[in-house]
Amino acid sequence: MENKISYKDAGVDIDAGNSFVNNIKPHVKSTFIPGVLGGIGSFAGAFELPSGYKEPVILAGTDGVGTKLKLAIDSKKFDTVGIDLVAMCSNDLICNFGEPLFFLDYYATAKLEVEEASEVVKGIAQGCIRSQCALIGGETAEMPGMYKEGDFDLAGFCVGIAEKSQMDRVSRVKEGDTLIALPSSGIHSNGFSLVRKLLFDKLGMKFEDQFNGKPLIDTLLEPTRIYVKEFKENKDSINALAHITGGGIVENLPRVLPDNLRAKVYKDKIKVLPIFELMSKHVEESEMYRAFNMGVGMIFVVDNSNVDKVLSNTDGYIIGEIVSGQKGCDIV
């Protein structure tokens, strides 16, 4: 009699998938906020639109974690990249004055390692809690032959809501406005191909090398800071805000400027993090400022009358101002 073949023989373990779902249920539930309809296991996640908006607009953002994932995989530290995933999406959403409502994730791997995947989702839940939104769905795809053994990839999708009249921030920015930097927690989730090439290939550093009082890998995997709370608490005092991701301050800040205004950022005011100081010894300064956040994770553009209020309400500090000129950013 011919030997029958199973899905498991082909590399896909349905039982492991079920076990994973049971593992993540409490983490997913911990994110539920008013508006979530139904529980985990339905065919689609459902969320009731909050009331109180005159012209509600739905916003959506999607992102990944980039090659920071490779460091998590190689170091077997899976508990923080989920936070990064949510952060990259929710931090973008608030720049359009959207408040995050819910999040979905996509996790694709060669072979589902239940414990590793559970740690990742636990991080995603933590990111949702910090973003004050709910994790209402996701997809776990086991795809042998598509990924190398041990590898996985992550994508995230965040949906939020905004008042239509509040969304256009560019027209609110004016000459003389102050730039307030909110510190980053570290490298966040950009530039890791350069980080890995420099620190490990060129300098021969190791994960366990001591850097700034802890293993280097801990500094590198420090999760992206989420600014949703600071945004909500200072919403009425902010003219515009820019998430400092790939492209750095020089490319992200002009995204919130009208054509006739420039941002003037004072280099000596930026509180550069030690990890960037280390890399600056081997990378051109202009390249550093284009690839990394340099210690600034979010910039608020604030009317001068609101500066003191925002400074007292956050850990932000002044790094520059808006001046007249062609749209762009000068770091002087």
C-alpha positions in Angstrom: 0.0 0.0 0.0 1.2 3.4 -0.9 2.5 5.6 2.0 0.1 8.5 2.5 1.5 12.0 2.9 0.3 14.6 5.4 0.4 18.4 5.6 2.9 17.9 8.5 5.2 15.9 6.2 5.1 18.9 3.8 6.3 21.1 6.7 3.1 22.6 8.0 2.0 21.7 11.5 -1.7 22.5 12.1 -1.4 21.4 15.7 1.4 23.8 16.3 -0.7 26.5 14.9 -3.6 25.7 17.3 -1.2 25.6 20.2 0.2 29.0 19.2 -3.3 30.5 19.1 -4.0 29.3 22.6 -0.7 30.7 23.8 -1.4 34.2 22.5 -5.0 34.5 23.5 -4.3 36.2 26.9 -1.9 38.6 25.3 -4.4 39.6 22.6 -7.2 40.0 25.2 -5.0 42.3 27.3 -5.1 44.9 24.5 -8.9 45.1 24.1 -10.2 48.6 24.5 -13.8 49.8 24.2 -14.9 49.3 20.6 -13.6 45.8 20.1 -16.4 43.5 19.0 -16.1 39.7 19.3 -13.0 37.8 20.3 -10.0 36.1 18.8 -10.8 33.3 16.3 -13.4 34.9 14.1 -12.8 35.3 10.4 -12.3 39.1 10.7 -11.6 41.5 13.5 -14.4 44.0 14.2 -14.2 47.5 15.8 -17.0 49.9 16.5 -16.3 53.5 15.4 -16.1 55.8 18.4 -18.7 58.6 18.6 -18.1 62.3 19.0 -16.5 63.0 15.6 -18.2 65.5 13.2 -16.4 64.2 10.1 -14.6 61.0 11.1 -11.8 59.9 8.7 -10.2 56.4 8.9 -6.4 56.3 8.5 -4.3 53.3 8.0 -0.6 52.6 8.1 1.6 49.5 7.4 5.2 48.8 8.1 7.8 46.1 9.1 10.8 46.1 11.3 13.5 45.7 8.6 16.7 43.9 9.2 16.5 44.5 13.0 14.6 41.2 12.8 17.8 39.5 11.7 19.4 40.6 15.0 16.5 39.3 17.0 16.6 36.0 15.2 20.4 35.6 15.5 20.4 36.6 19.2 17.3 34.5 19.9 15.7 37.6 21.6 12.1 37.8 20.4 10.3 39.8 23.0 10.9 43.4 21.7 10.5 43.3 17.9 6.7 43.2 18.2 6.9 46.5 20.0 8.9 47.9 17.1 6.3 46.7 14.7 3.5 48.5 16.3 5.6 51.6 17.0 6.5 52.1 13.3 2.8 52.1 12.4 1.2 54.0 15.3 3.9 56.7 15.3 3.2 57.4 11.6 -0.5 57.5 12.2 -0.3 60.3 14.8 1.6 62.5 12.4 -1.7 62.8 10.5 -3.5 63.5 13.8 -5.0 60.0 13.9 -5.6 58.2 17.1 -4.8 54.5 16.8 -7.8 52.2 17.2 -6.7 48.7 16.2 -3.8 46.7 14.9 -3.3 43.5 12.8 -0.1 41.6 12.3 1.3 39.2 9.7 3.9 36.7 10.8 5.4 34.4 8.1 8.0 31.7 8.7 9.5 28.5 7.3 8.4 26.5 10.4 6.3 27.8 13.2 8.3 27.8 16.5 5.5 28.2 18.9 7.5 29.7 21.8 9.4 32.2 19.6 6.2 33.3 17.8 4.4 33.6 21.2 7.2 36.0 22.4 6.8 38.1 19.3 3.1 38.4 19.7 3.5 39.2 23.4 5.7 42.1 22.2 3.0 43.2 19.7 0.4 43.2 22.5 2.7 45.3 24.6 3.2 47.8 21.6 -0.6 48.0 21.3 -1.0 48.7 25.0 1.6 51.5 24.7 -0.3 52.8 21.6 -3.6 52.6 23.4 -5.1 50.4 20.6 -6.3 46.9 20.3 -4.8 43.9 18.6 -7.9 42.5 16.9 -6.5 40.0 14.3 -3.5 38.6 12.5 -2.2 35.9 10.2 0.4 33.3 10.9 1.7 31.7 7.7 3.9 28.6 7.8 5.6 28.5 4.4 8.4 25.9 4.0 10.5 26.6 1.0 9.8 30.3 1.0 11.9 31.1 4.0 15.2 29.8 5.3 15.0 27.5 8.4 14.8 29.7 11.5 13.8 32.9 9.6 10.6 34.7 9.8 9.2 38.1 8.7 6.8 40.5 10.3 4.4 43.1 8.9 1.9 45.2 10.8 -1.2 47.3 10.0 -2.6 50.0 12.2 -6.0 51.7 11.7 -6.9 54.9 13.4 -9.4 57.7 13.3 -9.1 61.5 12.9 -11.3 64.5 12.6 -11.2 65.6 9.0 -10.7 69.3 9.8 -7.7 68.3 12.0 -5.7 66.3 9.4 -4.0 69.1 7.4 -1.1 70.1 9.6 1.1 71.6 6.9 -1.1 74.7 6.6 -0.7 75.3 10.4 3.1 75.5 10.4 4.4 79.1 10.3 7.6 81.1 10.4 8.9 81.4 14.0 7.4 78.1 15.2 9.6 76.2 17.6 10.9 72.6 17.0 10.7 70.4 20.0 12.5 67.0 19.9 11.2 64.0 21.8 14.1 61.7 22.5 14.3 58.3 20.8 14.9 55.2 22.9 17.7 54.0 20.5 18.2 53.2 16.9 14.4 52.4 16.6 13.8 50.4 13.4 15.8 52.0 10.7 19.3 51.7 9.3 20.0 48.2 10.6 21.7 47.0 7.4 24.3 49.7 8.0 24.5 48.9 11.7 25.1 45.3 11.1 27.7 45.9 8.3 29.6 48.4 10.5 29.5 46.8 13.9 29.7 43.1 13.1 31.3 42.9 9.6 33.8 45.8 9.8 34.5 46.2 13.5 34.0 42.5 14.4 32.0 43.3 17.5 29.9 40.6 19.3 26.4 40.6 20.7 27.8 40.1 24.2 30.4 42.9 24.0 29.8 45.4 26.8 28.5 48.8 25.6 27.4 51.5 27.9 27.1 49.1 30.8 25.1 46.3 29.1 25.5 43.8 26.3 25.6 45.5 22.9 22.7 43.5 21.6 20.4 45.0 24.3 21.2 48.5 23.1 20.6 47.4 19.4 17.3 45.7 20.2 16.0 48.4 22.5 12.4 48.8 21.2 11.2 51.8 19.3 9.6 54.4 21.6 5.9 55.0 21.0 4.7 58.6 21.2 0.9 58.1 21.2 0.5 59.1 24.9 2.5 62.3 24.4 0.6 63.1 21.2 -2.8 62.7 22.9 -1.8 64.8 25.9 -0.5 67.7 23.8 -2.7 67.5 20.8 -4.1 71.0 21.2 -0.6 72.5 21.4 0.9 70.9 18.3 0.9 72.5 14.9 2.5 69.5 13.2 4.6 66.5 14.1 7.2 64.4 12.2 8.2 60.8 12.9 12.0 60.5 12.5 12.5 57.2 10.6 14.6 56.3 7.6 16.0 59.4 6.0 16.5 61.0 9.5 15.6 64.5 10.5 16.7 66.0 7.2 14.2 64.0 5.1 11.3 63.5 7.5 10.9 67.0 8.9 10.3 68.7 5.5 7.3 66.4 5.0 5.3 68.6 7.4 6.4 71.9 5.9 4.7 74.2 3.3 6.8 75.1 0.2 7.9 78.5 1.6 9.3 77.4 4.9 12.5 75.6 6.1 13.4 73.9 9.3 16.6 75.1 11.0 17.9 72.5 13.4 20.9 73.2 15.7 23.3 70.3 15.7 24.8 71.1 19.2 21.3 71.0 20.7 20.6 67.4 19.6 21.2 64.9 22.5 23.0 62.3 20.4 22.8 58.8 21.9 26.1 56.9 22.6 25.4 54.3 20.0 25.3 57.0 17.3 28.5 58.5 18.7 30.2 55.1 18.3 29.1 54.7 14.7 29.9 58.3 13.8 33.6 57.5 14.2 33.3 55.3 11.1 30.5 56.8 9.0 30.3 60.3 7.4 28.3 62.7 9.5 25.9 63.6 6.6 25.3 59.9 6.1 24.6 59.4 9.8 22.0 62.2 9.7 20.3 60.6 6.7 20.3 57.0 7.9 19.5 57.4 11.6 17.3 59.4 14.1 20.5 60.4 16.0 18.6 60.5 19.3 15.4 62.3 18.1 12.4 60.0 17.6 9.7 62.6 17.0 9.6 66.3 16.4 6.7 68.5 17.4 6.3 71.8 15.6 4.8 74.1 18.2 3.5 77.7 18.3 5.7 79.8 20.6 2.8 80.4 23.0 2.6 76.7 23.6 6.3 75.8 24.0 6.5 76.0 27.8 3.3 73.9 28.2 4.7 71.2 25.9 8.1 71.2 27.5 6.6 70.8 31.0 4.3 68.1 29.8 6.9 65.9 28.0 10.6 65.0 28.1 11.1 67.1 25.0 13.6 69.9 24.4 14.1 72.7 21.8 16.3 71.9 18.8 15.4 74.6 16.3 12.8 76.8 14.6 10.9 77.3 11.4 12.3 80.0 9.1 11.4 81.4 5.7 12.9 79.8 2.6 12.5 76.9 0.2 11.0 73.8 1.8 13.8 71.7 3.4 15.9 71.3 6.5 19.3 72.7 7.5 21.2 71.1 10.3 23.6 73.9 11.4 
